[in-house]
C-alpha cells in the first residue's frame, strides 16, 4: 500500500508546474448564447459545444454596442482569436440581418466572422444572411490563422450592390457601376482544410477564394451554388442601375460594342473557387460548383490538383494555369466553355456532360501554352445537339466574358485526345502538336500530327 503522505518528488512538482496551466484551460464547455461563444472564441485549448438553435445576431449586436465597436476599430461580428480549440456548433444557425452591415459601414475588405487563431476545429456552423443591407465589401467568413479546419459549415450570403447583373458592369475597377461586393469564405491562412461545406451565394462576390500566398489548402466534398439570369431579361428592365447607364458594359462584345448583348446567360455571383497570387499546393476532391460565373478559376502558376470535381451551368467551368492537374472531373458547356487552359505542363482529364441550352456558347475549350496533355471524354453514348469547337492555339476572351471575342496564342507540344464529337480548330500559332480526335479537325495543319479515331 502506498503512503499518501509521502512528499512529492522534484520531478512531480516539475510536471505539474509545466502542465497545470494547460490542464486548467483544457475544458469541455456547454454554452447557449452568442455572448458565451464570443467569450470562448478568444480563449485557447477548449472544447466548446453550443446548444442547437436559431441565434439572431441583432439580439447580441445592438445599435449601442455596434457604435462602441466602431469607435474601437472593431468591425468584426465575431472573432475566433484563440488556438487549439474545438467548436461543436452542430445545429447552430446564426441569422444576420444585413442592415447590421450597413450600420457598421466597415472599411472595404473587412470580414464579418474571422478566424485569427491557429489549429482550431469548427464544425456545424450555419450563417444565414437576410435583407438587402450592404457594406463597402468584404467576405462573410475569413480563415486567416494557420492549421484551421472548417467542417459542415453552411452559408447563405446576401448583401451586395448591385445584385442581378453579375460582372456585366465591372467587378472592382474600372466600373460602369460601382460595386459593393459580399463574398463567401476567404482563406489567407496556410494549412487550412474545409470538409463538407456549402455556400449558397445570393450576392455578387466569390464563393471560396484564396489570397495572400496561402499554401497547403484542402477542399473536400464542398459545394457552392449561385443564380443565373438571361441577358434578355436584363434588357427588359425599364428602371434600375442597368437602365440608368443605358446597359453599357465594361467589356466589348464580339461586334466591338460596349453594351449588354441578348442571347447569353450570366451568373449573378463571381467564381465558385478562386485563387489569387502565388498560391501553392491547393487540392480539391469531390467538389461541385453550380450556376457561378467561374467554376474553378485557379490561375496560379504553382500548381493545383482537382479530382472527381463537377461543374454545372457555369459561365466558364475550369480555368487553370501552369502545372495544374485535373483528374476524372466533369462539367457541361450549357452556358459557357468547359475549359480555359492558359498555362504549361498541365494535365487535364474531363468528361463533357450533355446538358445544353439555347443560349449562345462560342467554344467548348480554348487551349494555349506548352507541354500540355488534354483528354476530353463523352459520357457513355450521349449525343450532343450543339457542336462546340475546341480551339487550339486560342486564348480566352477578354476577362473571360462570353460576349467578347477570342484571340490567338502560341501553343506548342500539346497532346490532345478528343473522344467526343466536338470539332477541333487549330490556330495559326500552333505547332508540334499531336491531336487524336473523333470530331472533325480543321485549321493550321502545319507541323502538327493529326490522327482520327476509328
Secondary structure, 3 states (H helix, E strand, C coil): CCCCCCCCCHHHHHHHHHHHHHHHHCCEEEECCHHHHHHHHCCCCCEEEECCEEEEHHHHCCHHHHHHHHHCCCCCCEEECCCCCEEEEEEEEEEEECHHHHHHCCCCCCCCEEECCCCCEEEEEEEEEECCCCCCCCEEEEECCCCCEEECCEEEECCCECCCCCCCCCCCCCCCCCCECCEEEEECCCCCEEECCEEEECCCCCCEEECCCCEEEEEECCEEECCEEEHHHHHCCCCCHHHHCCCCCCCCCCCCCCCCCCCCEEECCCCCEEECCCCEEEEEECCEEECCCEEEEECCCCCEEEECCEEECCCEEEEECCCCEEEEEEECCCCCCCEEECCCCCEEEEEECCCCCCCCCCCCEEECEECCEEEEEECCCCCCCCCCCEEECEECCHHHCCCCCCEECCEECCEEEECCCCCEEECCCEECCEEEECCCEEECCCCCEEEECC
